[in-house]
Amino acid sequence: MLTSESTFENNVIDFQVLISSHLLKIMGWDVLYHENMISIIGAQTVEINTRCNFFMHLHKFLFFFIAFPSSIRKKFKYIGLCLVYLSFIQIIRIASFAIFIKYFHNHWDTYHDYSSYIFYYPGVSILWYVFTESANESIQDIESFIYKYFVRALLFLAFYHLLINPIQENINKKIIKPFIENNLNSEKKYEVYINKTHTILYFKEDRNHLLQFSIPFGQFYFFLLFILNFKPYNLIKVISMYNLALVPFYALAIFFFFHGNFLWGKIITINEQIFRLAYFLILSIKILNPKRLYSIKVLK
């Protein structure tokens, strides 16, 4: 999953906005756009940031293809089809944002929050269905998949989104942000912005100086735990220890950042890119060589 500072993802979003603007023009609207911003003339501008893209949700859409018993070639085929579908539907979704905020702006927040369910999930669900229907695995393999992966995914969604995520959001809103504002930002030289479990700190005199981080033990962490069924133990131990170590590391980074050491903002960004890449590599091993996961040993 790419971060909000990923140049590649920003370029992808800019291209999506460009295509969406041409689509709206073909449909008869007068459109203004610039990089990741788009609007129908006379309406409020919509800014498409990385939180509005599908990259950060790829693990939700691709886990089915990864986990379902099938050939590696077929897995990659359907993963590719899924990426093509998500890229296409995201262009439609961006165009719908511009239309919706012009004509139904009073309901913008609700539409924005639930639009991913409208656009992403129906098509992905169809791909999941076709993927299983065209499989040559036995009924026993399919039943095994349903039990081992579909149930695990449901448990993950229930556990994380009903229990862990609300707790983390409250920690971010009621503890982390007030602590930073009251103890580190008393001179109001920095802007503190939170988005659910994510925090961004800006230096007001130069917004290029920023530090952004997400609360450790996040969504992808719990997703891996449930999909891997908390095995192998050594791998889960390493991932958990790493997330635990992030707590004091982030605390020191925030402290130094507020004392003018802006390099720490870049260090945190690189760190988040690395651990998300590590999570993705674990899923890749799950696709290519599942037994390899169980050969991982913790150095003593």
C-alpha positions as CSV (number, residue, x, y, z in Angstrom):
1,M,0.0,0.0,0.0
2,L,1.5,3.3,-1.1
3,T,1.5,6.3,1.2
4,S,0.1,9.7,0.5
5,E,3.5,11.0,-0.4
6,S,4.1,8.4,-3.2
7,T,5.1,10.2,-6.4
8,F,3.9,7.2,-8.4
9,E,0.5,7.2,-6.9
10,N,0.1,11.0,-7.2
11,N,0.9,10.7,-10.9
12,V,-1.7,7.9,-11.3
13,I,-4.3,10.1,-9.6
14,D,-3.4,13.1,-11.8
15,F,-3.9,10.9,-14.8
16,Q,-7.2,9.6,-13.5
17,V,-8.4,13.1,-12.9
18,L,-7.4,14.1,-16.5
19,I,-9.4,11.2,-18.0
20,S,-12.4,11.9,-15.7
21,S,-12.4,15.5,-16.9
22,H,-12.5,14.5,-20.5
23,L,-15.3,12.0,-19.8
24,L,-17.4,14.8,-18.2
25,K,-16.7,17.1,-21.1
26,I,-18.0,14.4,-23.5
27,M,-21.1,14.1,-21.3
28,G,-21.7,17.9,-21.8
29,W,-20.3,19.5,-18.7
30,D,-17.8,22.4,-18.6
31,V,-15.0,21.2,-16.4
32,L,-11.9,22.7,-14.7
33,Y,-9.1,20.5,-13.6
34,H,-5.5,20.8,-12.4
35,E,-3.4,17.9,-11.3
36,N,-5.5,16.1,-8.6
37,M,-8.3,18.7,-8.5
38,I,-11.5,18.7,-10.6
39,S,-14.7,20.6,-10.7
40,I,-17.7,21.3,-12.9
41,I,-17.9,25.1,-13.5
42,G,-20.0,26.7,-10.8
43,A,-19.4,23.9,-8.3
44,Q,-17.0,23.4,-5.5
45,T,-13.6,21.8,-6.4
46,V,-13.0,18.2,-5.4
47,E,-9.4,17.3,-4.5
48,I,-8.5,13.6,-5.0
49,N,-5.9,12.6,-2.6
50,T,-4.4,9.2,-1.9
51,R,-7.0,8.4,0.7
52,C,-9.6,8.6,-2.1
53,N,-7.8,6.1,-4.3
54,F,-8.0,2.3,-4.2
55,F,-4.3,1.6,-3.6
56,M,-4.6,1.6,0.2
57,H,-7.4,-0.9,0.0
58,L,-5.7,-3.4,-2.4
59,H,-5.3,-6.0,0.3
60,K,-9.1,-6.1,0.7
61,F,-9.7,-6.7,-3.0
62,L,-6.8,-9.0,-3.8
63,F,-6.8,-11.3,-0.7
64,F,-9.5,-13.6,-2.3
65,F,-7.3,-14.3,-5.4
66,I,-4.3,-14.8,-3.2
67,A,-5.9,-17.2,-0.7
68,F,-8.1,-19.2,-3.0
69,P,-6.5,-22.5,-4.1
70,S,-5.5,-22.1,-7.7
71,S,-2.5,-22.0,-10.0
72,I,-0.1,-19.1,-9.7
73,R,-0.7,-18.1,-13.4
74,K,-4.4,-17.9,-12.8
75,K,-3.9,-15.9,-9.6
76,F,-1.8,-13.3,-11.4
77,K,-4.3,-13.2,-14.3
78,Y,-7.2,-12.3,-12.1
79,I,-5.2,-9.9,-10.0
80,G,-4.3,-8.1,-13.2
81,L,-8.0,-8.0,-14.3
82,C,-8.9,-6.7,-10.9
83,L,-6.3,-3.9,-11.1
84,V,-7.6,-2.9,-14.6
85,Y,-11.2,-2.9,-13.3
86,L,-10.3,-0.8,-10.3
87,S,-8.4,1.7,-12.4
88,F,-11.3,2.1,-14.8
89,I,-14.0,2.4,-12.1
90,Q,-11.9,4.9,-10.2
91,I,-12.1,7.2,-13.2
92,I,-15.9,6.9,-13.2
93,R,-15.9,7.4,-9.4
94,I,-13.9,10.7,-9.7
95,A,-16.4,11.9,-12.4
96,S,-19.2,11.1,-10.1
97,F,-17.6,13.1,-7.3
98,A,-17.7,16.2,-9.5
99,I,-21.3,15.6,-10.4
100,F,-22.5,14.8,-6.9
101,I,-20.9,17.8,-5.2
102,K,-22.5,20.1,-7.8
103,Y,-26.0,18.8,-7.5
104,F,-26.2,17.1,-4.1
105,H,-23.5,18.9,-2.0
106,N,-25.6,18.6,1.1
107,H,-25.1,14.8,1.1
108,W,-21.5,14.9,0.0
109,D,-20.0,13.4,3.2
110,T,-22.3,10.4,3.1
111,Y,-21.7,9.8,-0.6
112,H,-17.9,10.1,-0.3
113,D,-17.8,7.7,2.6
114,Y,-19.9,5.0,0.9
115,S,-18.9,5.5,-2.7
116,S,-16.2,2.8,-2.5
117,Y,-18.9,0.2,-1.7
118,I,-20.9,1.4,-4.7
119,F,-18.1,1.4,-7.3
120,Y,-15.4,-1.0,-6.1
121,Y,-17.1,-4.0,-4.5
122,P,-19.8,-5.0,-7.1
123,G,-17.3,-5.5,-9.9
124,V,-14.7,-7.1,-7.6
125,S,-17.3,-9.5,-6.3
126,I,-18.2,-10.5,-9.8
127,L,-14.5,-11.2,-10.5
128,W,-14.3,-13.3,-7.3
129,Y,-17.3,-15.3,-8.5
130,V,-15.9,-15.9,-12.0
131,F,-12.6,-16.8,-10.5
132,T,-14.1,-19.6,-8.4
133,E,-16.5,-20.7,-11.1
134,S,-13.8,-21.2,-13.7
135,A,-11.5,-23.0,-11.2
136,N,-10.9,-26.7,-11.6
137,E,-10.5,-27.4,-7.9
138,S,-12.6,-30.0,-6.2
139,I,-15.7,-29.2,-4.1
140,Q,-13.6,-30.2,-1.1
141,D,-11.0,-27.5,-2.0
142,I,-13.7,-24.9,-2.3
143,E,-15.3,-25.9,1.0
144,S,-11.9,-25.7,2.6
145,F,-11.4,-22.2,1.2
146,I,-14.7,-21.0,2.5
147,Y,-13.9,-22.2,5.9
148,K,-10.2,-21.1,6.1
149,Y,-10.3,-17.8,4.3
150,F,-13.8,-16.4,3.9
151,V,-14.5,-17.0,7.6
152,R,-11.1,-15.5,8.5
153,A,-11.8,-12.4,6.4
154,L,-15.2,-12.0,8.1
155,L,-13.6,-12.4,11.6
156,F,-11.0,-9.8,10.6
157,L,-13.6,-7.3,9.4
158,A,-15.7,-7.7,12.5
159,F,-12.8,-7.7,15.0
160,Y,-10.9,-4.7,13.4
161,H,-13.7,-2.5,12.3
162,L,-16.1,-3.0,15.2
163,L,-13.5,-3.1,18.0
164,I,-9.9,-2.1,17.1
165,N,-10.6,0.7,14.6
166,P,-13.0,2.7,16.9
167,I,-10.5,2.4,19.8
168,Q,-7.6,3.6,17.6
169,E,-9.7,6.5,16.2
170,N,-10.6,7.7,19.7
171,I,-6.9,7.4,20.8
172,N,-6.0,9.6,17.9
173,K,-8.7,12.1,18.4
174,K,-8.9,12.3,22.2
175,I,-5.3,11.5,23.3
176,I,-2.7,12.0,20.6
177,K,-3.9,15.2,19.0
178,P,-4.7,17.0,22.3
179,F,-1.3,15.9,23.7
180,I,0.5,17.3,20.7
181,E,-1.5,20.5,20.6
182,N,-1.2,21.2,24.4
183,N,2.4,20.1,25.0
184,L,4.3,20.4,21.7
185,N,2.4,23.0,19.7
186,S,1.8,25.7,22.2
187,E,3.2,28.4,19.9
188,K,0.9,27.2,17.1
189,K,3.7,27.0,14.6
190,Y,2.4,23.7,13.3
191,E,-0.9,22.5,12.0
192,V,-2.1,19.1,13.3
193,Y,-4.5,17.2,11.1
194,I,-6.0,13.8,11.9
195,N,-7.9,11.5,9.6
196,K,-9.3,8.5,11.5
197,T,-6.1,6.6,12.5
198,H,-3.7,8.8,10.5
199,T,-2.0,12.0,11.8
200,I,-0.3,14.7,9.7
201,L,1.8,17.5,11.1
202,Y,2.6,20.5,9.0
203,F,5.1,23.3,9.6
204,K,3.0,26.4,8.8
205,E,5.8,28.5,7.3
206,D,6.7,25.7,4.9
207,R,4.1,23.0,4.3
208,N,6.7,20.9,2.5
209,H,8.0,20.1,6.0
210,L,5.5,17.5,7.3
211,L,5.4,14.4,9.3
212,Q,2.7,11.8,8.9
213,F,2.1,8.5,10.5
214,S,-0.6,6.0,11.2
215,I,-1.2,4.3,14.5
216,P,0.8,1.0,14.9
217,F,-1.0,-2.3,14.8
218,G,-3.1,-1.0,12.0
219,Q,-5.6,-2.6,9.5
220,F,-3.0,-4.4,7.4
221,Y,-1.3,-5.9,10.5
222,F,-4.6,-7.4,11.7
223,F,-5.5,-8.5,8.2
224,L,-2.3,-10.5,7.9
225,L,-2.8,-12.0,11.4
226,F,-6.3,-13.3,10.5
227,I,-5.5,-14.4,6.9
228,L,-2.4,-16.3,8.1
229,N,-4.4,-17.7,11.0
230,F,-1.8,-16.3,13.4
231,K,0.8,-18.6,11.9
232,P,3.7,-19.0,11.7
233,Y,4.4,-17.9,15.3
234,N,7.9,-16.6,14.6
235,L,6.6,-14.3,11.8
236,I,3.7,-13.0,13.8
237,K,6.1,-12.4,16.7
238,V,8.5,-10.3,14.5
239,I,5.7,-8.2,13.0
240,S,4.2,-7.6,16.5
241,M,7.5,-6.6,18.0
242,Y,8.2,-4.3,15.1
243,N,4.8,-2.5,15.6
244,L,5.4,-2.3,19.3
245,A,8.8,-0.7,18.6
246,L,7.1,1.9,16.4
247,V,5.5,3.5,19.4
248,P,8.6,5.0,21.1
249,F,10.2,5.5,17.6
250,Y,7.2,7.7,16.5
251,A,7.2,9.5,19.9
252,L,10.9,10.5,19.4
253,A,10.3,11.5,15.8
254,I,7.4,13.8,16.7
255,F,9.5,15.4,19.5
256,F,12.5,16.1,17.2
257,F,10.2,17.3,14.4
258,F,8.6,19.9,16.7
259,H,12.1,21.1,17.6
260,G,13.0,21.8,13.9
261,N,14.5,18.5,12.9
262,F,12.3,18.1,9.8
263,L,14.4,15.2,8.5
264,W,12.4,13.0,10.8
265,G,9.3,13.6,8.7
266,K,11.1,12.0,5.7
267,I,12.4,9.2,7.9
268,I,8.9,8.3,9.1
269,T,7.5,8.4,5.5
270,I,10.3,6.0,4.3
271,N,9.6,3.8,7.3
272,E,5.9,3.5,6.5
273,Q,6.7,2.7,2.9
274,I,9.1,0.0,4.0
275,F,6.8,-1.8,6.4
276,R,3.9,-1.7,4.0
277,L,6.2,-3.2,1.4
278,A,7.1,-5.8,3.9
279,Y,3.5,-6.7,4.4
280,F,2.9,-6.9,0.7
281,L,6.0,-9.2,0.3
282,I,4.5,-11.5,2.9
283,L,1.3,-11.7,0.9
284,S,3.4,-12.3,-2.2
285,I,5.2,-15.2,-0.5
286,K,1.7,-16.5,0.3
287,I,1.0,-16.6,-3.4
288,L,4.3,-18.0,-4.7
289,N,5.5,-20.3,-1.9
290,P,3.2,-20.6,1.1
291,K,5.4,-23.2,2.8
292,R,8.2,-20.7,2.8
293,L,6.4,-18.6,5.5
294,Y,6.8,-21.5,7.9
295,S,10.6,-21.6,7.4
296,I,11.1,-18.1,8.8
297,K,13.1,-18.1,12.0
298,V,13.7,-15.4,14.6
299,L,17.3,-14.6,15.2
300,K,18.3,-15.0,18.8
